[in-house]
């Protein structure tokens, strides 16, 4: 049952998250150091609050996704009598999609760009933003390619 399309999609999400974990959580790059050095104390505090808020939003989305996933597993396995592996794969997909859309759509109280004052700060922030965006999308692409190759090698 791990050869189903839903399990392929689930594996793409899992591998993407693993790649993101290793690429986005790497130590600060030069742009992050430069931005941090260019911020005054008030801006640094705001930056920390924004990071904390984003982390909280992500965790809330993840918890909602897991809650929905548990409900899906229970209904699919115990009510609809579906295969457990298919239900788990569907749960991973639901959890991943829910987390992503909750984070993207949830209103944010403040954006870092609103507190930046100099051209240097804005350019440093833009560099960080573009880097994070690239890492996310590149990780997703690697997840698709690697999972598809593995999937079609064994299924």
N, C-alpha and C positions, 0 to 999 in steps of 0.2 A: 504493500500500500504506500510505501515511501516513494514510489515512482509516479504518484499522481501529480497533476499540475498544481494542486493546492500545496502539496508538500514541497514541490520545487520552489514555489513562491515563498513558503515559510523559510526554506533554507537560504534563499536570497536575502531575506530580512535578517536572519541570524548571522550570516557571514558578513553582511554589510555592517551590522552593529559591532561585530568583533573588529573589523578593519577600522571603523570610526573610533572605537575605544583606543586603539593603538596610535592612530594618527592625530586625533584632535587633542588627546590628553598628553601629548609629548610636551617636554619643557618649552617654556616661552621661546618664541623666535625673536629676531631682532625688532620687528615691528611692535611686538607686545612690550618689549623692554623700552623701546623708544617712546611708545605711548605712555607707559607708566611713569617714565622719567619726566615727561612733559606735563603731566597732570599736577595741579595743586592739591592740597590736602582735601579740600571739599570735593573736588572732582574724583579723587581716589575713593572717598567714602561712598559717593554716588555710584561709582563703578562697581564697588563691592555689593551695594544694595541691588543693583541691576542683575549682577551675576546670581545673587541669592534668590531674587524673584524668579529669574528664568529657570533656575534649578527646581524651585518649588512648583512652578507651572509644569515642568517636564515630569516631575514625580507624580503630580496630580493626574496628568494625562495617562501616565503609565499605570497608576492604580485603577483608574477607570477602565483602561484597556484590559488589565488582568481580571477585574471584576466581570466584565463582559465575556472574557475568554472562559472563565470558570463556568459562567452560566451556559455558554455554548457547549462546553464539554459535557456538563451534566445533562442538558437536553438531548444532545446528539447521542450520547452513550446510553443513558438510562431510559429516555423516552422514545427516541427514534431508533435505538438499537444499532447505531452505526459503528463502524470500526473505530477503535480507540485512537489509532495512529492518525486517521483522517481527521478526527475531532481535534486532536492536539495540533495538527498542522493548521487547521482552520483557526484555532485559538491563537496561534502565533501570528498569523496574518492579521486577525482582528485586533489583537493587542498592538501590533506594530503600526497599523493604519490609524487606530484610535489615538495612540500616543502622538504620532506625527501631526494629525489634523488638530488635535486639542492644543498642542503647543503653538502651531501656526495661527490658529483662529482666536485663541484666548487673548483678551485685551491686556496689553502691557501698560504699566503706569508711566514709564519713562523710557526713552531710548537714549543710548549713549551719545548719539549725534547731537542731541538737544543741549548737552552740557559742555560740549567742546567749544573752545573759543578761538583758537589759532588755526591757521591753515595747516601748520605742521601736525597738530593733534588730529585734525580731520583727515589728512592724508594717511597718518599712521593707523587711524581707526578703519579707514577704507581698505587699507592693506590687510588688516586683520580680518575684516568682514569678508573680503574676497577670498582670502586663504581658507577660512572656515567653510564657506560656500563650496569652494573647489574640492576640499577634502571630503565633504559630505557627498557630493555628486560623484566624485571619482570613486569613493568607497562603494557607492551603490552600483556603479558600472562594473567595478571589479567583482562585487558580489554576484551580479547577474552573469558575467562571463564565467567565473570560476564554478559557480553552482550549475550552470547549464552544461559546462564541459563534464563535470563529475556526474551529473544526472544522466546525460546521454551516454556516458561511458558504461554505466551500470544498469540502466533501465532499458 
